Amino acid sequence: MNLIAIVIGIIAGLGAVVFRLTIWAAQEVFFGTTLNPGNVEFELIDFPNVFGALSFLGDARYLLLPAIGGLLVGVIVVLTTPEVKGHGVPKVMESMLVRGGKIDPKISVYKTVASSLAIGSGGSLGREGPIIQIGSAAGSFFGRFMDQKYTRTLVAAGAAAGIAGTFNAPLAGVMFSLEILLAEYYLQNVIVVVLASVMSTAVARTILEFTPNPGVRAFLVPVDYQMVTPIVEFPLYIALGFVIGLSGAAVVKMLYGTEHVFERLDLPEYVKPAIGGLLLGATVLISTVMLHESALTTADWLFGVGYATIHSAIAGDLTLKIILALAILKLLAFSFSVGSGSSGGVFSPGLYIGAMIGGGFGILASMLFPGTAGPGAYALVGMGGVFAATARAPLTATLIIFELTGQYTIILPLLVVTVIGSVVTQRLLNRGTIYTEKLRDKGITVQERRIGSLEDLTAKDVMTTNVDTLTTGSGCEDALMMFQQTKHHGLPIVDESGSLVGIMTLTDLESELTNSIIHTIEGREEINLPDEELAPVEKIGTTEVLTVPPSANLLSVVDIMEKLDVGRIPIVDEENHPVGIVTRSDILDAYDNVPELARGTEVDIPVVAESKLPNVSADKQD
């Protein structure tokens, strides 16, 4: 396990380097030395490029190039898999929750190419989400050689390695995986994730010539920020926390609102990212008028990952008008890019928006309270605050800001703002995050508190494989006999080919037989069915049945059963043939046997007097 973690770290570190190279190549083709949207560390060279070839179009090029990049991304998505679009992390979380951590290795190649084209053409995106997906794909690949219950841990290790290699921030990578992906801190998980993160950082540092200290050059500032007058500044940072909380909710709402608008457009899927690119370019041109700056300057502010602009905010080099305008414009720009279905991350845009909001707050604070810390301190704290608020990850945000900037002296305000911001945003989003809202749209619940070790089990581990079924066309009498013979309270309905078409419960049958006449003959109860033919079972039962594959994470199955208030979930294969069924009893048995089925940890089951047991109906209990 540990050896595999080291290999995953090496691959993720190399992946971070390759991803930078592909972004560099893409932006050389699109912009040459004019712009550096990917903020790559490699030297830009004077190379024939699209921006120069279209010089006769003038500023219209800022509309056209992101649209071309978006169109290319859309074509890749259509020709490969929808897994490529978006910001990557929800896809990783979905694979861990419903597919046992299985990720197609080819996605890492597709994602590298698509995201490089998107960012290299000016897409207002981050490069962290894609590298997380790339590292996770490596973890999933090696997970197939281990027991399935360890696949999730290896996927998380790949994600941590991706973050660590990208940001030269091993601690932040570890905490990201533990706090966001795994939401648990088992020692074995920590060891594996740390090994992968350390190896990835070592590889990236060597090749990219990072400093031996944490952080990357783009975020390092020469000033050590700290609280100058704590009695004045602590209340200010508390107020900033509430502002960040409101901003975090706005970021998530804007992003997914834009995505829903694009989903409803009756257009080919490959066209939508191109429209997002056009809107991004329009945002750049509008900002030239608003801010009285050249199109090249505003494009440098809004295109790509935006690290240079973040650095300017932390250093306190931006005016109040520009910094507040950029906060709004970046929110629009990255919503257009991600929401339209392009490929790239939301982490860097979150840092960018937070830096602008914090910087603007700091400028106002300095005007109202002279002698306090400069605007750059508030920009740095706001940068971590928005990420913490949108991802519900205050510890990850605190560590990643510390490692990125090398600023430990500002850690107390950073903790205050990240915690308050997270609480406020979670209240406004009903405990959703920028990563889980996508899963909510699909009906997948991400539960904050883990139940024992059920997340290490799959439906296949606990399901009943000998499934009794009803066949379409069967009548009530056949169904009644089946219920009497099997003692079940719910039976799947299949067609002649064996495909699942519905499910019928005993309650459904009882409702249909309400008008039947029950009488006693020679001490035996009989049921006289009405003369008219009753409806077949598929008309009586429910045809809209939620199913899961055998690889579905057992905790997600619990979430589905709780959300829909159902007592059983059919387990189907790829051809929709029922291969098993999971009931509440199976879940309880699994929880009781977690030590044997999962990690060997002890589970204490409280025992209560019989008179204290709740009165649960037989159907609900089953």
Sequence and secondary structure as in RCSB ss.txt:
>XXXX:A:sequence
MNLIAIVIGIIAGLGAVVFRLTIWAAQEVFFGTTLNPGNVEFELIDFPNVFGALSFLGDARYLLLPAIGGLLVGV
IVVLTTPEVKGHGVPKVMESMLVRGGKIDPKISVYKTVASSLAIGSGGSLGREGPIIQIGSAAGSFFGRFMDQKY
TRTLVAAGAAAGIAGTFNAPLAGVMFSLEILLAEYYLQNVIVVVLASVMSTAVARTILEFTPNPGVRAFLVPVDY
QMVTPIVEFPLYIALGFVIGLSGAAVVKMLYGTEHVFERLDLPEYVKPAIGGLLLGATVLISTVMLHESALTTAD
WLFGVGYATIHSAIAGDLTLKIILALAILKLLAFSFSVGSGSSGGVFSPGLYIGAMIGGGFGILASMLFPGTAGP
GAYALVGMGGVFAATARAPLTATLIIFELTGQYTIILPLLVVTVIGSVVTQRLLNRGTIYTEKLRDKGITVQERR
IGSLEDLTAKDVMTTNVDTLTTGSGCEDALMMFQQTKHHGLPIVDESGSLVGIMTLTDLESELTNSIIHTIEGRE
EINLPDEELAPVEKIGTTEVLTVPPSANLLSVVDIMEKLDVGRIPIVDEENHPVGIVTRSDILDAYDNVPELARG
TEVDIPVVAESKLPNVSADKQD
>XXXX:A:secstr
 HHHHHHHHHHHHHHHHHHHHHHHHHHHHHTTTS  TT  SS       HHHHTGGGGGGHHHHHHHHHHHHHHH
HHHHS GGGSB SHHHHHHHHHHSTT   THHHHHHHHHHHHHHHTT S BSHHHHHHHHHHHHHHHHTTS GGG
HHHHHHHHHHHHHHHHHT HHHHHHHIIIIII    HHHHHHHHHHHHHHHHHHHHHHT  SSSS GGG  S   
  SSHHHHHHHHHHHHHHHHHHHHHHHHHHHHHHHHHHHS S TTTHHHHHHHHHHHHHHHHHHHHT  HHHHHH
HHSSS HHHHHHHHTT S HHHHHHHHHHHHHHHHHHHHTT B BSHHHHHHHHHHHHHHHHHHHHHHSTTS  H
HHHHHHHHHHHHHHHHT HHHHHHHHHHHH   TTHHHHHHHHHHHHHHHHHHTTT  TTTHHHHHTT    SS 
 TTGGG BHHHH B S   EETT  HHHHHHHHHHH  SEEEEE TTS EEEEEEHHHHHHHTTT EEEEETTEE
EEE  SS    HHHHSBS    B TTSBHHHHHHHHHHHT SEEEEE TTS EEEEEEHHHHHHHHHTHHHHSS 
         GGGS    HHHH 
